[in-house]
Amino acid sequence: MKMLKSTLAVVAAAAALGMTGFAQAGAKLDAIQKKGFIQCGVSDGLPGFSVPDKSGTIQGIDADFCRAVAAAVFGDAKKVKFSQLNAKERFTALQSGEIDILSRNTTWTSSRDASMGLEFPGFVTYYDGVGFLANSKLGVKSAKELDGATICIQAGTTTELNVSDYFRANNLKYTPITFDTSDESAKSLESGRCDVLTSDKSQLYAQRSKLASPKDYVVLPETISKEPLAPVVARGDDEWTAIVRWVGYALLNTEEAGITSKNVEAEAKSTKNPDVARLLGADGDYGPQLKLKKDWVVQIVAQVGNYGEIFDKNLGKTTPLEIDRGMNALWTNGGIQYAPPVR
């Protein structure tokens, strides 16, 4: 009998802990709903990803991801505030609770995911890789011609390790000069303080677009690393992590289904496709399972767009960056962007 009572006590304690954990798991969403907006950490000024426009509104694919989360949570993409952070500040802001989500061209790595109290939900905003930007007057055609070069690098990024590894593996020497911001790095390249600027290739295209004579600079062909750029949240709240994850997947699934900002509301009312009906909330309770409304995906796409629309608006061929979809095309179009189904 004593053993039975002890066993029941252990089970009861475990259940209590489980219930407590579940309550804590929803604490972030509750706090966000109470304050009425999402605090989103973005870069300190990277065209295509997050940069203020002439009116001071933050524009870019990273900023739009946070707007998509706000649309899902509140039904209003405008209920988001932005904190512009440099590479050194970004993780501290998330760890301290200053921001609710970091959507700032941040590479998903094992050490960041496992040892910093952070969690990458699983959606990748942009698949990227480190490269090099050089003045065409330097006369180099390949990164393997950079022996002895002086290289501008932004401090607090994975780029520092990637460049060190690449030069060591190819028996090349270089002199690094580090800066706190990407703008400082680019200005130093332009002034001639360094021979080459290194960063994720998307950032190189963005920084080149801000130079006085962009056509004088060339992105070298080599991509020397894998850089999956992804949103990040603080570890410990599974409910909030799931919401952020599935907002990303909703952006991909709607593009794959041909659902756009122009037709999403009509499709939600009239679709006969079972997959689309589940995705748009016309069938099932998949939104409420995430503690969201049934039309959460409709709100995202109607107000912000699907992944393809967001990419094209901020990074695509009609923008100053003129970036191809490449790996960031859907898996059905030769890329690697792929999302699990809503069902």
N, C-alpha and C positions, 0 to 999 in steps of 0.2 A: 504493500500500500504506500509506504514511504517513497519507494522508487517511482511509483505511478505519479504521486504528487509532485515529486521532483521533476519528472519528465514534463508534466503539465505546466509546471512553473516555467521551465525552460522554453516550452512552446509559446506560452503566453508572453514571455519577455521578448522572444524573437518576433512575435506578431506585433507587439507594441513598437519595437524598433522599426519594423517594416512600415507600420502606419506612420511613425514619425518621419521616416525617410521619405515616404510618399508625400507627406505634407510639406516637407522642406523642398521636395523636388519641384513643387509649384510656386515656391516663394518668389522667384524672379518674375514670372508672368504676373503674379498678383501685384507685385511692387510696380511693375511697368504700367499696368492698367490703372493703378491708383494714382500715379503721378501724371498719366495722360499722354506720355510720349516715350519714344525709344531714343536713348543717347547712343549715337553711333560714332565710333572712332574711325577716321579716314586719314589719308595722307596730308602732308602740309602743302600740297599743290602739285599734282601729277595729271597733266592733260589726258583725257580719256578715262581716267580712273576716279579722280576726285580733285576738282579745282573750281574755285569761285568764278562765276561768269560776271559780266559787267554789272549786274544788279546785286552781286554778292551771294547768289544762290549756288550752292555746291552742286556741280554737275559731274557725271562720270559713271562708269559701270559699277564701281564699288558703292558710290552714293545711292545709285538706283536699287542696288540689292537691299540696302537698309530701308528704302522707301517701299520695296515689295514686302518686307517683313512688317512694316507699319500698316500697310494695306491689309495684310492677313490678320493682324492682331486687332486693329481698330476699325477696319473698313475705310481708312483714310491715310493715304500715302504721305500726307503732309505732316502727320504726327511723328516727326523725327527731328532731332536736333543733332548737329554735327560738332565733333571735337577734332580739330586738325592737329595731328600728332606726327612727330618725326620718328625715325626708326628706333631711337633709344627710348622714347617715351611710351610707345604703343602698348607694350606688354604690362608695364606698371599700371597704366590707366585701366586696363582690364582687370588685373589682379586686385586692385584697390576698390573696384566697384564704381569708379568714376564714369565708365561707359558700360553699356549693356552688351554690346557686340563690337568686335573689331572687324571692319571690312576695309582693309588697307593693304592691298598688294603684298600679302604676307605668305611666305612659303610654308607649306605644310611639311614638317619634318618629324622624325621620331622623337628627338630630344624635346622639341617644343610641345609635342602632344603628350609626352609622358612625365616630364620632370618640372614643369613650370606652373602646375595648377590650372592649365588651360586645356581646352578640348576643341579639336577641329571636327565639326559635325559630319563632314563627309562630302559635301558639295564643293566642287572646285569652280571658282568664278572664271579662272583663266589659266590654261596650261601654258607655261612659259619656260624659258631657259636663259641662262646667263650668256651674254655676248659682249662685243666690243664696238665702240663708236670712235672713229678716227677722222681727223681732218684729211681730206683727199690729198692735200699737199704733202702728207707724210709719205705717200707712195706705197703703202702696204696693201696687199691684197688678201692676206691671211693672218690669223692670230699667231701662226707659227713664225711669222716674221717680226714679232715684237720683242725679241731678245734685247734686253737692256733698256726697255721702255719705262717711262714714268707713267704710272696709272692712277687715275682718280677713282676712289672707291667711297661709297657711303658707309659710314661706321654703323655698327650694330646690325648688320645684315649678313645673310648666309653667303653673299658674294665674296666676302673676304676669304673664306675657307675655299670656295670653289676656284678662285683665281690662283691661290697658293698651290692647290692640288694640281691644277692644269699646268702651271709653269714648272713645277717640280717634275711632273710626269714627262714633260717634253724637254727637260734639261735646258730651260730658259731662265734668265734672270730678269728681275724687274724691281722697280722702286715704287712702293705704294704711298699714296698721299690720301689720307682719310678726311672726310668732312661729315658734319652732322646732318646736313640736308642734301637732297638730290639737286636742288638749284645751285648750291655752292659748288658741287662737283662739276656741274655743267658749265658754270661760269669760269671755272678754272681751266677746263678744256678749251673754252673759247678764247681765254686770255693767253693760252700757250704755256700755262704753268705745268700742264701734263700733256703727254703725247696722246693718250687714249683715255676714254671714259668707259668704265665697265659697270654693268648692271643687268637686270632682267631685260630681255630684248624689247618687251613692250615699253619699258621705262626709257630705253634708249630712243625709240621712235618718238615718244612723248617729249623728251628733253630736246631732241633735235628740232622738233617743231617750234620750240621756244627760242632757238638761237637766231641771231641777226641774219645769218645766211645759211639756212638749213641745207641747201643743195651742195654746200662745200664739205659736207660731212657724210661719211658712208658707214653703214653697219656691216661689219665684217661677216663672212658667211658662217663661221663656226658657232655652234651652240654647245657650250661646254658643260651643261648641267641640266638636271630636271628641276623645274620650279613650279609646282602646282600652287597657284595663288588662291587662297581660300579664306572665307570668314572664320572667325575664332570667337569662342565664348569661354567664360570661366567654367572650370570643371565643378561638378557637383549638383547640377540641376538638369536631370534627364529630360524633363518636360520642355524646358526652354531650348535645350539642344535639339530635340526632335522638331520643334517648330522651325528653327532656323534651317535645319537639314531639309525639311520637306518644302519650305518655301523655294529653296534652290531647285529641288526636283520638280516642283510645279512649273517653274519657268521652262525647264527642258521638256517636260511632258506636253505642255501646251504647244510649244513650237513643233514638236514631233507630230502632234495631232492636227496641225494647221489652225490652231486657235490663236487669234490675234486680238489686239486691242479694238479692232474694228468690228469683229464678228462674235466676240465672246458672249455678249449678253443675249444675242439672238440664238447662238448655239446652246446656251444653257436652258433656253425655253423650248427648243424644238428638236434637239439632237435625238437621233434614233440609235446612235452608236453607244453600246453599253459602257465601253471604256471612257468615252467622253462624258457620259452622264454621271459616272462615278467621280470623275476628275472635277467636274464643275458643280457638284453638289446636288444634281437633280435626282440622284439615286444613292441611297445609303447615308450613313452618318460618319463619314470619314473626317469631316471637319471637326465635329464635336469630340471625336476620339483624340484630337490634338488640343482640345479646349478652345477651338476656334468655331466660327459660324460656318454653316453649310456652304455658303457662297464665298469662302475665303479665297479660292483660286480665281473666281470671277472678279473679285475686287482687285487682286494683284494684277491681272492681265488688263483689265479695263483701265486702271489708273497708271500702270507702269509699263506694261507690255510683256511679251514672252521673252525668252532668252535671246532669240535672234534679233528681235526688235531693239532690245537694250544694247546688244553688241553693235549692231549697225549704226545706231544713233551716236554712240560714244567712240567707237574704235574703227568702224568700217570704212569702205572705200569712198564714201561721201564726206568723210571727216579729214582734217589735216594729217591724221596719223596714217590713213589708208592701209590698215592692217587686214590681211586676208584672214578668213576664219581658220584655215589650217587645221591643227589638232582640235580646235574649239568648235569645229563643225559637229553636227549630230552624228552619231554612229551610223545612221542610215545614209549619210552623205560623205562618208570617208573619214570622219573625225572620230574622237574618242569620248565626246560628251554623251552620256548615257544615264538614264534615271530609272530607278525601280518604279513599278506601277502603283497607282492608288487603287487598292482593292482589299 
